[in-house]
Amino acid sequence: MQPGPHLEAASVFGDLPAWQAMLARHAPLFTELVPGCAVGFVPRAGSGIHPGKHVAGVMNAGGEGQMLTWVMDGDVMRANVRHYSGFQDARVDLLFVADEDGLEAMRDALDGETLSIIKRQIRKGSIMFFVMKTKYELQDAGYEDFLDSLGLAFLGACR
């Protein structure tokens, strides 16, 4: 039997129902997000994105593999896995690119404080963070609380 996308994803991202349970635990962080908001996670290997690459190189980075997505569906954030074919076609507002250590840390924390672990992995450099929308688009979409929870204050001190 050929492994399906969820079986393949389980080896990279862990168990999809565990991701959904984690999102449900952190639901208050997502209440301000408008329907359609999307966050994506891809493994660095196969992402086509490498640390220290010039912005123009990142924009043209190819890639191939699976992407874990969190998409605001009505008033609920839903976890899913879909095909990733590069930075330009990610179709997410925020893209997180995790190395093996970052992926392992996230999988290990699924039953606990996953967002705190993601925050630590970003600071450590195991997860790179790409903003695919403008600051104002993110603000209008309701991302402030979510980004603040990850220590990514994008609005600055002046509002």
N, C-alpha and C positions, 0 to 999 in steps of 0.2 A: 504494500500500500504506500502511495506517495504521501509524504508529509504535507499537510495543508499549511496555509499561512499562519494559523494560530499555533500549530505545533512547532513550526520554525520559530515563531515569535517567542514561544515559551522558552526556548533555549537561549534567546538573546535578552528578552525583557522580563522573563518570569511569567507567572500565571496571570492571564488577563482578568479573571474574576477578582484576584487579589488587588489589582490596580483599581478596579471599579470600587471595591470596598474601601480602599484608601481614599479615593476621590469623595466617596460618600461621607467618610469621617471628617474630611476637610471642607465639606459643602459650604460652610459660611464664607470661606474665602472666595467662592465663585459666585455668590449671590448677585453681585453688581455687574457681572459679565452679561453682555447681550447675546442672544442666540446666534450661533454661527462662529463665535470666538473659538480659535483653535490653537493649541500648543502641540508641538511635535518633538519627539526624542528620536535621534538616530545614533547608531554606533559610529564612532569615529572611523573605524575600519570600514571601508566601503562608502563613506559619506562623500569622499572627494574633497573634504575640508580638513586642512591641517593647520596646526598652530603656527602663528607667525606669518601666514600667507597674506600678501597684499590684498586689499579689498577687491580690486578688479579680478584677481585670481580666484577669490572666494565666490564672486558673483558668477563666474564661469565654471565653477567646480561641478564636475559630473558626480556620479555616484550611483550605486545600485544596492538595493536591499530592502529591509523592512523599516517602517517608522511607527513607533507607538504614538498615537494621537490622543489628546484630550480635547473633546469638542463639546461646546455648550449646546445642548439639545433641549430647547425650551428653557426650563429652569434647573436642569440637571446636567452636570459635567459627565460625559461618557468616555470611557476608555475604549480604544479600538486599535487595530493594527492594519496598516495598509502599505502598499508599495511605495518606496522612495526612489526617485530617479534623478535626484540632484537638487541643489539649492534653489534654482529658479522655479522648479515645479513643486516645491514643498507644500504650497497652499496652506500655510499656517501663519499666525501672527508672530509667534515666538518659536524659535528653533533652538533646541539644546542638543549639542553633539557631545556624546560621552565616550571616553576611552574605556577600556576593560575594567579598570579600577572603579570608575564612576558607575558603570552598569552594575557591577557586582555589589557596590554599596547600596544602590537603589533597590536591587532585588532583595538584599538582606534586610532592608528596612521596611519592606512592604507592610508588615504587621505593626510597625511602630510609627516613628516620626519621620516619615519619608521626606517631607518637604524640608525639614531641618537638615537631613542628610544631603539632599540636593543642594541646599545652600552651602554646606561645608565643601561639597565636591566642586562647586563653582569657584569658591575662594581658593581651593587647593589647585585648581587648574585641570582637574579631571573631567570637568564638564565645561564646554565653551557655550556661550550664550549669544544668539543672534536675534536682533530685533528686525522684523520684516515689515513693520509699519512705522509711521511717524509717531513721535511722542503724543501728538494731539489725537491721532487715530486711536492709540492705545488708551488714552485718557477717556475719550468718548465711548470706547468699548467697555470700560469699567475695570481695567487691569490694575488699578492702583494698589488695592489691598493684596492681591496675589503677588505682584512684584515686590511690594514692601516685605511680604513674608519671606521672600527669598533674599532679602537684603539688597534688592536691586531698585533703589529709589530713583525713578526716572524723571520725576517731576521737579526735583530740586527744591530748595528752601522757599523760593518765591512762587506763590500761586496766584 
